[in-house]
Amino acid sequence: MSEHLRPPPPAPAPASAPSHSPTLHAADTKYEGQDPEVDLTIGTRTPKPYYRQSFELLEPSERLIHRAATVALSQSQLSPTSAHSSNPASDSGTEADDEHFLKGLPAPKTRLHKGLRGKNEPLSGTSTPLLSSNAIDEDGRDPDLNPRSGTSIRTKRGEAERGRRRKEVVRRGAEVLLLACQGLLVASNHDVQPFLRSHRKELSALCWLSLTLLALYPLRLVAWAYRRGNPSKRLPLSVPTSFDPAPALYPQLIPLFVSLLVAQNVEGVVLPNVILSICSLPRPLIPGAGHWEEYSSTQWLLSCIPLVLGSSAADSEILALLYPLHQTLCLLLQRLTTTSLLIAELQLLSVALINVLLLAQSPQVVILKALLWGGGLGIIVLCGKVIQWGISLARVPKWRFKRPSTPKAGNTSGLWRFFKAAKRTYYDGKTDNEEVSSDSDDMGSGYRRHRNSATSSWDASFSKGRTREDSISSAEESSLRQANGTDVRFDVQEPPSPQQSSPRRHTLPSLGKIASIVRSQTSTPSGRRKRSASSSVRAFFSLTQGQAAVRKWLYAGWVYVCILITLLVGVREYVGRYALAENEPVGWALGYLFGDIPQLRLEVVKADLERWICLPIRADGEASGALGGWVQFVRQSIFGEANTRLLLSGYWLVVIIIGLAVVFRLSPIYEVDTRRKVFHFMMVAMFLPTIFIDPTYIALALSIVLAIFLLVDLLRASQLPPLSTPIAQFLTPYVDGRDLRGPVVISHIFLLIGCAIPLWLSLAALPRTGEGPLAGWEVPLRDISMVAGVVCVGLGDAAASLIGRRWGHRKWLWGGGKSIEGSIAFATAVFVGLMTANIWLFVGGWPSTVGTLSTVAREAELNDGFGAGAGAGASVGELVMDIMGRLWEALSQLPQASWSTTVVKTAACACMASLTEAVLTGGNDNVVVPVVLWTCVKSMDMNLR
């Protein structure tokens, strides 16, 4: 087979042939560090060629012949290894066989550049051997020497490689500088400084330990190189062009910054995150830790240093076990997500889950903990094996299942079975005649198969009731031929005459040559060894297709039942006991959403169901007006808190319907990236105007929707009926390259997490209020950092993508897909979004976290007369006049606000987030960049006042 693609022997070039012939340009395409004696084959379009079957290869007469006039080398000048363009294929059955024989698509025709115009060039379908490093042309020129510039191609490659390294160093230096600036902003916050002083020893130990390990790592590499032998360089170190320090930066610093900003309201949050920062250090930095080890005793010992230096904690035993918990969780998440998450994303996810497990205090975070930890572990324990079986069963192709045997009917006579078999074979022969006559123009009107000794065995199998659809497989056919030592020949005959008494039977479909049917069970037609199926898949080969379908439904039924039991029993009980003050979750939810409907309240009181359905307490106008401005007054005294939640839910439903209609409308017109940005704008429309109205309800809704997204994607990945296929069909038009890295579709999940995390963190840093069953479900203050995720993901990311893809012509110094125009659009959109949210926060009259006591006192003073006239006896006109008066008062104070300071701080935060998005490669920008923006906004206290 390889001789078909071997190039013809080159002929001497004419005397007028130039020194820069196309063959020399092909020889110039050697890679750096390549062995000059290794034979390569060029002319393929991709490094991973498309392999062809043996009957698809071109015949020698059909190949594109290399023109002898364009060959500038003689046979004697070729190296021994380059005399042939291919080597025999190995039997390894892997993609490493590409090094020996490349059966790729022919390369496109070479474009004529300035130095090749008017000259003959080899056709693209031929295989041109590469020259070795010591080969020279007939003029004595070095093939690595560019004839026009006189510069060695290898030298140019070395310079380009050094340039890429310098750009990579600049990029990673900028990334480290941005994180350092972020740390300075966090340390400058007046609320963080007391915790820096109280945890000075632990933070110093973390800093010195990390710097020491980072400094020792290159020294360890140099020592390893000298132990292995005599290196070519005195300092055998080089920065690779794909260097990414994200696993050594973000999992350690981001959780630590967040813990310092929320430490004022969350007790004991700093020390666990210091320990987790040590636990998440990359394994190569730890001396004596092998990459094959799941747990490192050295790293476990290092993680206990903050416990020894710091003050004795009551839960020191639990904190000492954080390392094995973190490593076990990373292994579990890596097994579930495989290649869907990067290393830094995996570490950050594990650290976040441990923080939720240990530090959950508010009702919303307790519910999130119950859903993620209780529900997730319950489903994994009960359904893990069954889901794996379902995935393995879905991987089995239908033709690999066992064919069902026809049951013998005991009450059927032999004559009746004979007539049924004759009728079946008659229609089979008729169908085959029609197929052959339509597929072949030169075969007459049909063909007849001459039977020999092998056909007697086939006739026996067909006489037992086997039809065309249940015909024998190629493996059975091969075994029958080997047993009989015969072959089957197909000859073209005239069509049977109508006088024939019996029709032709058992005619095979038109397949051309019988050799195309008979395949080897161990190797492909090209000689490559077939990959054997895994043991988990081979276990299902003994099932029939019907049995496999029944088993799929049994697996699906078990999974659905276990999910319902986990949610309705385990999660429901935990939420009612620890998040809802011993109230039943279903009854509490009814009161939380519908408790302000007068008819429902009356029926609940009549039926004495107040123990089950918790009705909210109606707030009076004076209290509501003094606590939260005119919007809070409208929410509590006019609409009611529960009715406001229903209105918000209806508004979100309308936005979702309109957004989906727009997406479906744009599907046949715009590309997938543009359609995906509609979902980003939907998040902005849903949460930017409403997040200050009822932030705790929005946080609860985001937690529930996140659990639903994870559950739905689990059902999609499990490939169990009946929900897996519709979910996959709905998501397929909107996936991108990141979703194809592994089994998890992460785009919509990360979009939701990016919007939710800043809100959850802001609520964790605020005090809680509430009475009765709603204790902990109200926050008296608002913060601009609540909308950081919505603004960053919904506006910044969408603007950067839309502007950068269309008008982004100037790339950053370090290259990549990010443009300067896209980064400017990101910063501008974030700036506009934060300023809009800041104005809405000021006009709405909510007390902010900046100057909390003075703000609340000012609001109470302004609302002295506002709530007094808005009691239960006030008319609708009086209520409207009071609301308009309070709104006018807020608008009149807007020009006197601190605009200059707020604008400068907002611009700084927007630029910080934009630069982080431009340099980030080791994590998903929809998750990391919103957290970075939240830390900047929270550290600067940029609310209007």
N, C-alpha and C positions, 0 to 999 in steps of 0.2 A: 504493500500500500504506500510505503514511503517513497518508492521509486517514481510514483506518479507525480509527486510534487518536487522531485529533484530538478534543479535548474540545469539546462543544457550546458555543456562545457563551453567556457568562454573562448572567444576568438581574439586574436591580436587586434588592437585598436588601430585605426588608420593614423597616418602620420599627422594629419591635421586635427586630430582630436585634442581638445583643450585639456589642461591639467586639472581643471575643476569639473571633472565629469560627474554624472549622477552617482556612479558607483562609489566615488570618493566621498560624496555627501552621505551615502548610506553608511560608509565606514566611519563617518564622524559621529554616528549616533551611539557610541559606546557609553556605558554608564560608568560613573566614577567608582573605582574599587573593583571593577570587573576583571576577571581572569582573562587575559588576552587569548588563551588557548581554548576557551570555552566557546562552543559553537552556538550561535543564536539564529533564530529565524524571525525575520521582520516581515512587515506587510500585513499585520493584523490591526484591527481597529481598537481593540481593548486589551488590557493585560489578561482578561479572563475571556478567551475566545469561545465561540459557539462551536461545540463539537458536532461533527456530522457523522451520519451512518456511512458504512462502507459503500453502499450502493448510490450514495449522493455525491461521492467524490467525482471530480471531473476526469474524463478519459484523457489519455495523452494527446489525442488529436483535437480535443476541445480546449486544452489549456492555452492560455496566452503565452506565446513564445517570446522569449527574451531576444531582443534584436542583437545580433552579433556586432553590428557596427557601433553600438554604444558601450561595449565592454572595453575597459581600458586596462585590464589586467590579464595576464597570461596564466595558464594552469600551473606553471612552475612557481609562481609567486604566491600562490595561496598556501595557507598553513594546512597541515595535514588534517586538522580537526574541522576545517571549513570546507572540505571537499564535498561534503554532503550537507544538505539543508536540514536534515532531520535524522534522528536516531530512533531505533525501535522503541515502541511504547512499552512502558513497564506494566507490571500487573499489580501495582499497588492500589489502584482504584481510587486515587486521590487526585486533587488538582495539582499536585507536584509533577504530574506527567507533562504539564505544559512546558517544563524546561527541556524535554526531549523532543516533543513533536507538537507543534501548534497547528491545529486544523481550524483556522479562523476564517472569517470573512475576508475577502480581498480588500486591501487598503485602497482608499480613493486615489485617483490619479494625482500625481504631484503637480502643484501649481508652478507655473513658470515664473521664477523670480528674475531679477535683473540680470544676474550672471548666467542664466540658463536659457534666455530667449533665443529662439532660432536654432537651438541645438536639439539633437535627438536625445531622448530619454527613455529609460526602460518602462514598459507598461506596468501598471499597478498590480496585475494579477500574477506576476512572476516573483519568485523568491530569490533575493539577492544576498549572497553570503557576505558577512561582515569581515573586514580585514582585521588581522591581529595588530597588536600595538607596535610591532616591529616591521610591519609590512610597509613598503614604499612603492611609489609608482615608477613608471619607466623614466621619469625625469629626475628621480632621486629625491622627491619631495616627501616630507613627513606627512602622513595622512591626518594627523591631529593638528596640522597647521592650516589655518585659514589662508587661502591664497590671496585674498584681497587685503586683509589687515595684517597678516603676518603674526597673528596671535594664536597661541595654542588653544584648541577647544577645551582641553582639560584645564588649562589655566583659567579660562573664562568660567567654567563650571565651578572651580574652586572659589573664584571671586563672587559668583552669584550665591554660593552656599554661605560664604562669610557674610554677605549682605543680608541674607535671610536671618542668619543668627543675630546680627546686630538689631534688626527690626524686632525680632522676638524678644531680645533683652529689653529693648525700649518699651515694648508692650507690657511685659511682666513687671518692669520697673514702675510704669504708670499704674498698674493694678495694685502693687504694694503701696505706692504713694497715696492712692485714693483710700485704701483701707486705713492707712496711718492718719490721714486727715479726718476720716470718720471717727477714729478712736479719740482724736483730740477734741472733736465736737462733743462726743459723749462725756469725756472727762471734764469739759468746761461747764456742763450743766450743773446748776446749783443744787439740784435734788440728788445728783449722783455723787457729789464730792464726799458727803458723810460716809457712804458705803465704801468709797475708795480708801478712806482712812481706816475704817473698821476691818477691812479685809486686805490690808496692805501686805501681810506676810504671805497669804495664799496667792495673791496676784503676782507678787514678786517671784515666788517659787515657780509659778507657771511661766512667767516671762523668761527667767534665767534658764529654766529647763528647756524650753523651746529653742532659744537662741543657741544653747550649747549643743543640742542634738543637730540643729541645722549646720552649725560650724564643723562638727565632727564628721558629717556625712561625706563631704568631698575628701577629707583626709582618709577615711575608711576606704573610699573608692581607689585612691592612689595606692594605699597599702595592698589592697586586693590585686590591683594590676601588677605590682612588682612581685607579689607572691606567685602569680600565675606565670611569670616569665619576665623577659627584658622588653619593656614597652618601647615603641618607636620614638616616643616623645619623652622628654624629661618630666613634663607634667601631663600625664595622659588623661586630661579632662577636656570636655567640649560640651557646650550647650546645644542640645538638639533643637532642630527647627520646630518640633512639635512639643516643646516643653510647656507644661501646664502646671503651675503651682497651686491650683485651686484646692486639691485635697489637703494641703498643708496650711491653708489660709482661712477659707470660709467656714468649715465646720468648727474651727477653734475660736474664731473672733466674733462671728455673727451672733451665736447664742450668748456669748459673754457680754457683748454690747446690749443686747436686748434684756438680759437679766439685770444689768445695772440700771436701766431705765425704768423697769417695773418693780424694782426692789422696794420702793417706798410703800407699796400697797400689798406686795406678796412677800411674806416672811420666809426667810431662809432659801432664797432663790439663787444667790450668788455662788455659794460653796458647791452645790451639785453641778453647776455649769462649769466651774473651774476644773472639777474632776473629770467631767465629760470632755472638756477640751483636751486633756491629756489622753483620755481614752481614744479619741478620734485622730490622734497623730498617725500619719502613714506608717505602715509596718517597716519599710526600708530605713526609716530614721532611727529605729530602736536597735541598739547593739544586741547581738545575739538572738534576734527574733527571725526565724526562718519564714519564708513566704508560704511554705507548706503547712505551717502550724495554724490552727484555728484560734488558739489562745496563746498569748505570750506572757509568761510569768514575770519577765522583766518589766513589761509595760504595766502589768497589774500592780507591781510593786511601786513603780513610779507614780501611778494614779493615787496611791495612798499618802504621798508626801504632803499634800495640803491638809489632810486630816491630822497629821502629826504636828505640823506647824501652827495650825489654827486653833481656835478655842474648841474645847470638847463639846461636841453636839450630842443631843439625846439620841439621834438616829444615826450615829456613826457606823453602826453595823450595817445598816442599809446602804449608806454611802460607800462603804468599802466594797460592796458587791456590784457597784455600778459598772465596772469594767466587764465582768462576765455577762451581765445583762445586756450591755451595749453590743458586745461581740455576737452574742446569740441572736439578738434582734437583727443585726446586720446580715448574718447568715440566712435568717429566715426571709428577710425582705429580698435579699439577692436571689434566693431560690424562687420566690414568687414572681419577681419582676424580671429576672434573668438580665438581659442587656437593655432593658427599657430605661434604666436610671444609670447615670454616671456615678463615679465613686464619691465625689463631693455631695451629690444629691442624695445618695444612699446614707451617708454619714449624717447629713443634716436632718433627714427624715427620722433616723433612729434617735437622734438627740431630741428632736421635737416631741416624739412619742413618749420618751422617758420623762420629759418635763410635764407633759399632760398627765402621765400616770402618777407622778410624785407630788405635783404642786397644784392639782385642780382644786379650786375653792369655790368659785362662782357657780351658780346653777347651770349656766350655759356650757362651761368647760367640763363640768361633771357629766352632763349629757353627752358631750363629745367624747369624753373618756369611756363612757359606757358603750357607745356605738363602735368606736374604733378598737378598744381593747376587749371588752366583753363580747361584742358581736363578732369581731374579727377572729379572735381566738376560738370562740365557740364554733364558727363555721369551718375554720381550718381543722379543728380536732374531729368534728363530726363528719365533715364532707370532703376532707382533703384527699383521701384515697379514692373515693368515688369519683371526684372530679378528674383525678389523674387517669382513672380507667376510662372515663368518658372521652378525654382528649386522645388517649391511645386508640380507642375504638374508632374515633372520627378520622384518624390518620390512615386507617386501612382502606385501600381502594376497593370498590365493589367487586372487581374481577378476582380479588384475592380470597374472597369468601368461598366457602365450600358450597358446591352446587347441590341443591336439594334433590333427593332421589324420589322418583315417581312412586307413590304407594300402590301396592297391588290390590285391585278390587276383587274380593273373593266371590262376589255374587255376579260377576260379569263373565259371560261366555267367551271362549277363545275366538269364535267367529266374529263377535262384535269388536273385540280388541283388534283383530286383523283388519277389519274394514276401517276402523279409526286410524290405525297406523298407515294404511294405504292412502287414505285421504290426506293425512298430514304430509306425507312425503310427496304426494302429487303437487300440493300447493308450494312446497319447498322447491321442487324442481322447476315449477313454472316461474316462481319469483327469481330464481337464479338465472333462468334463460333471459328474462327481461333485463336483469342487471348487466349481464354480459353483453347482450346485443346493444344496449345503450352506451356502455363504456368503451367498446372496441368497434372501430369502423372497418377493420380489415380482417375480422375473424368470422365473417359470414353471419349467419343468423343464430349461432349457438355453438356449443361444444359438448362433447361427450367424454366422460371419464371411463378409461379402460380399467376394469377392476382386476386385481391380481389377488395373491394370497392374503395381502393385508386387508383388503376390503371385506373379507369374511368376518374378521374381528369387528370392523366397524358396523357391518350389517347386524351383527349380534347385539351391539349396544343400541342401535336404532330400533331394532325389533322389540326391545323392552320398553319402548315408549319415549325415547329421547328425541326431542325436537331440535330445530336449528338453534333456538335461543339457549337450549341446554346442551349444546354440542360439547365435545370433549375439548380440553384445553390443549395448548401447544405442548406442554410437558407430557401429558398423557399420549398425545400423538407421537411424540418422539420415542417414548418408551415402547409403544406398540411397534413402531418401525424397527427399533433395535431388536425386539423379540422375534419378529418375523424375518428380519434380514432382507426386506424388500423395500421398494420405493413406489411412489404413485406418480404417474405421468399424465399430463394434460395435453390432449391433442385436439386440434381444430377439426371438426367434422361438419358435415351437412346437417341441417336440422332434421329431426326425426319425422318420418312420414306419418300422415294421419292414420295409415293402416296398422301402425304398430299397436300391439295388443296391450302392452303395459307401459306406463310412463316411466321416465328416468327417475330414480330414487337416490336419496342421500347426496345430492349434488352440493358441493361446497360453494361458498360465495366466491365471487371473482376477486382473487388476490394477486393475480399476476403469476409470479414464480412461487412454487411451493417452498422455496428456500426462505422467503420472507415470513412464512408461518413458523417454521421450525427454528426456534431460538435456543441458544445454549442457556442452561440454568445457572451457570457460573460466570459467564463473561458476555460482554456486549458484542455486536457484530464487528466493532473496530478492534476487539481484542482486550478491552479494558475489563477488569474484574468488577462484577456487579457488587454493589453494596448490600450486605445482608441486613435484613430488618432486625430491629431491636427485639429483645426478648419480650418486652411489654406489648409489642405489636403482634409478634408471632403467636402470642397466646390466644388471639381472636381469629386465627385462620381456620380453626376447626368449626366455626359458626357459619351457618347459612345467612343469607342476607336478611331473611325474615327474623331469624333469631337475633341478629345484631340490632335490628330496629326495635324489637321488643326490649332488648337489654338497655338500649339508649333511653327509652321511656322509663324503665325502672330506675336507672341512675338519676334521671331528671326528677322523678317523683320523690326519691329519697332526698335529693338536694333541696327541693322546695319545702318539703316537710321539715327538714332540719333548720332551714332558715326561719320558717315561721315559729318553730319551737324556741329557737334562740332569741328572737326578737320579742315574742309575746310572753315568754316566761322569764328568761334570764335578764335581758336588758330592761324590760318593763318593771320588774321587781326592783332592780338596782336604782333605776331613775326615780321611782316613787319613794324609795327610802332615803336616798342621799341628796337628791336634787330638788324634790318637791315637798319637803317637810312632811313625809309620811302620807301624802295624798296619792290617790289612785291616778295614774297618768292619763287615762282616757277621760275620766270625769274632769280632771284639772284642765285638759286641753279644750274641752267643750266650754268651760267657763272662761278660759283665757281668750277664746276667739268669739264666742257668742254670748258672753255674760252680760252685755249691755243692751240686749234686745229685750224690751219690756215684756213681751208675751212669754219668752222663755223664762225670764226671772219669775214671772207669776206662776207658771206651771211647775217650776222647780220648787218654789215655796209651798205650793198646794200639795205636791206629792211628797214633801219632806225628803228631798234629795240633796239637800245642802251639804250633807256629809260626803256625798260623792261628787257632785258638780259644784266646784268652788266659785261662787259669784264674786266678782270684784267689787270693791267698795267705791261708791260714787264720791268723787272729790268735789268740794265746794269751790266756788269761783274765787274766793279770796286767797285760799291756799295755793291754788294752781296759778293764779296770776302773779303771786309773789315769788314763786319758785322758778318759773321758766319763761316768762315773757308771753307775748300774745299767741304764738304758735302753740305753746304748751297749754295755755288757757283754752284755746279752741279744741285741742286734742282731749283734754280731761273733762271740761265742763260742758261743751257743746255737743261734740260727737260721742265722747266716751272713749276710754282707752281700747276696749275690745272692738268697738265699731271702727276705730281708726285702723286697727290691724286688719279688719276685713277690707277696708278701703284700700290699704296698701297692697293686700293680696290681689284684689281685683285689678289694681293698676299694673302690677307686675304681670298678671295674666294677659292683659291687653298688649303690653309691650312685647311679650313673648310671641303672641299670635302675629302681630305686625312684623316683628323681626323675621320670623320663619317665612311669612309670606314674601318678604323682600328677598330672602335667601333663595327661595324656590324660584322667584322671578328672575334672579340674576344667574341662576345655575347654567343655563345654556348660553350666556353671553360673556360672563367674566370668568377669569381664572380662579382657582381654588383659594389662593392667598387673599384676593379681594373679597371673596364671599365669606371667608373666615373672619375678616375684620368687622363684618356686620354683627357678629356675636359680641365683639369687644364694645361696640357702640351700644348694644343692648344692655350690657352691664352698666355702662355710664348712665343711660336713661333710667334704669331701674333703681340704682342706689345713690347716685350723687344728690338728687333732690330730697331723698327720703331717709338717708342714713342718720341725720340728726333728729328726726322726729321720734323714732323708737329704735335706738341702736341695739337694745337687748333682743328685741323680736327679730331684727334682721340677723343678728349673730346666731340665734337659734335656728332660723330658716336656713342659713348657710351651712350650719352643722348637719342638719337633716339632709339637705340636698347633696352634700359631700358624701354622706353615707350611701345615699341612693346611687350616686354616680359610681362609687366603688363596687357596690353590689351588682349594678347593671353590667359593668365591665367584666366582673367575674363571671356572670352568666354568659356574656358574649365569648369570653376566652375559653369557657368550658365546652362550648359547642354542643350543648344539650338542647333538645327540643323543648318547647316550641319557640322560645324567645331568642335563642342565639342568632339564628339567621336574620330575622327582621332587624335586630339591633345592629348587626354587622352591615346590613344593606343600608341602613340609615346613616351610619358613621363613615362609610367608605368614601363618599364624595368630598369629605372635609378633612381627611388625614393628610399629614405631610411626612417629611423624611424622619422627623423625630418619633413619630408614631410607629414607623416601620422598623425601628431598631430592636423591638422586642414584642412580647405578647400583649403589652398594656398600651392602650390608646391614652396617652397622657395629656393631650392638648387641652381638652375641656376640663380635665381634673386640675391641671396646673393653672388654668385660667380662673377657676373658682377659688383655688387656694390662694393665688396672688391677690384676689380681691378680699378674701376673708381674713387672712393672717393679720394685716394691720388693724382691722377692726377688733379682732380678738385680743391683740396685744394692748390696744388703747383701753378697752374695757377692763383688762387686768390691772391697769395702772390707775383706775378710778375707784372711788368709794361707792358703796351700794346702799340703796334705800329700798323701801317697800314694807307692806304690812300684811300680816296673815299668810295666806297661801302664796302671795306674790312677794314674799320677802326675798330681797336680792335681785329682783327683776326690774329695778329702776335705778338710773344713775342721775344724780342731780346736776352733773357738769357735762360739758361737751368739749371735744378737742378736735382741732383741724387734722390731726394725724389719723383720724378715723377713715378719712377718704383717700389716704395715700395710695392704697392698693388699687382702688377704683380709678383714680386719676392716672396712675402709672401704667396699669395694664390696659384700661379702656381707651385712654386718650394718647398717652405717650407711645406705647408700642404700636398702636394702629397708625398713628401719624408717621412714625419713623418708617414703617413698612411701606405705606402708600406713597410717601414722598421719595423715600430712598430708592425704591424700585423703578420709579419713573424719571426722576430728575437727579438721582445720586451719581454724579460723574467723578467726583473727587473722593478718592478713597483715603482712609487714614494711613499714616506712615507705615504701620505694621501690616497693611494689607487686609485680606479677608473680605467678607461680604458687606461690612458696615461702611457707610459713606458719611462724609462730613455733613452733607445736606440732610441725611436722615437723622443724624444726631442733633442737628439744630432744630429740626422739626419736633423731635422728641422733647427737647428742653422747652421749646415754645409751648407745646401742648400741655406739658406738665405745669408750666408757669401759669398758663391761662386757667387750667382746671383748679389749681390750688387757690388762686386769687378769687375765682368764682365761688368756691366753697367757703372761703374766708368771709366774703361779703354776705353770703347767705347765712352764715353763722352769726354775724354781727347784726344783720337786719332781723333775723328771727328772734333775737332777744334771749338766746340761751346763755347761761353763765359758762364761761370758758375756764380752763385750768390755769390761765395766766392771771395772777392776782385774784385768787379764788374768793377770799373774804371780801375784798373791796368790790368785786363784781357782783356778788350776791347781795351785798348791802345796797349797791346802786340800783339793782333790779328791784329790790323790795321797796326802795324809796320811790322809784318811778311808778310802781304798781299799787301805791297806797290807795289812790282813788279809782284805779282801774278795776280791782276786784270787788270794791265795795258796792259799786253800782251794777255789778253783773251777777247778782244773786239769782235765786230761783224765781223771784217775782219779776225780774227784769223782762221787758218786752224784747222782741226780735230787733226792733229799731235801735233800742239802747245798746244791745249787744254789738250790733254792727258798728255803731258810732264809737263805742269803746275800742273795738278792734282796730278801726281805721285811725283813731287817735294814737294808739300805741304804735302802729306801723309808721305813721308820720313822724312820731317822736324819734324812732330808730333811724329813719332816713335823714332827718335833720342833723343827727349826730354823726352821720357817716363822713362828711367832709373834715370833721375835727379828729378823725381817727389817726393812728400812727401809720400813715401810708408809706413814708420813706423807709422806715425800718423794716416794715413788712415786705415791701417790694424787694429790697436788697436780700433779705433772708430767703424769700421765695425763689428768687433767681439763683441764689447759691445752691439751694436744695435741688432745683431742677437741673442745673449743670452737673452736680455731683451724680445724680441718677443717670443722666445722659452719658457721661463718661464711663460710668460703671457698665452700662449696657453696651458700650462700644468695645471695651476691652475684655468683657467676660466671655469665656469659652468653656469653663469647667462646670457650669451649672445652667439650669434653665432660667432665662431672663425673666420669665413671667412669675418666678418665685423669689429669686435672689434680689432683683432690682427693687420690687416693692418693699422688701424688708429694709434694704439700704435707704430708700427714700423715707420710710417710717422713722428710722433712727435719726436721720438728719432733721426731719420736721419736729420730732419729739425733743431733740436736744436743743433746738434753737428757740423754742417758745415763740412761734411766729403768728399767733392769733392777733387779729385786730383788736385794739382796745382804746 
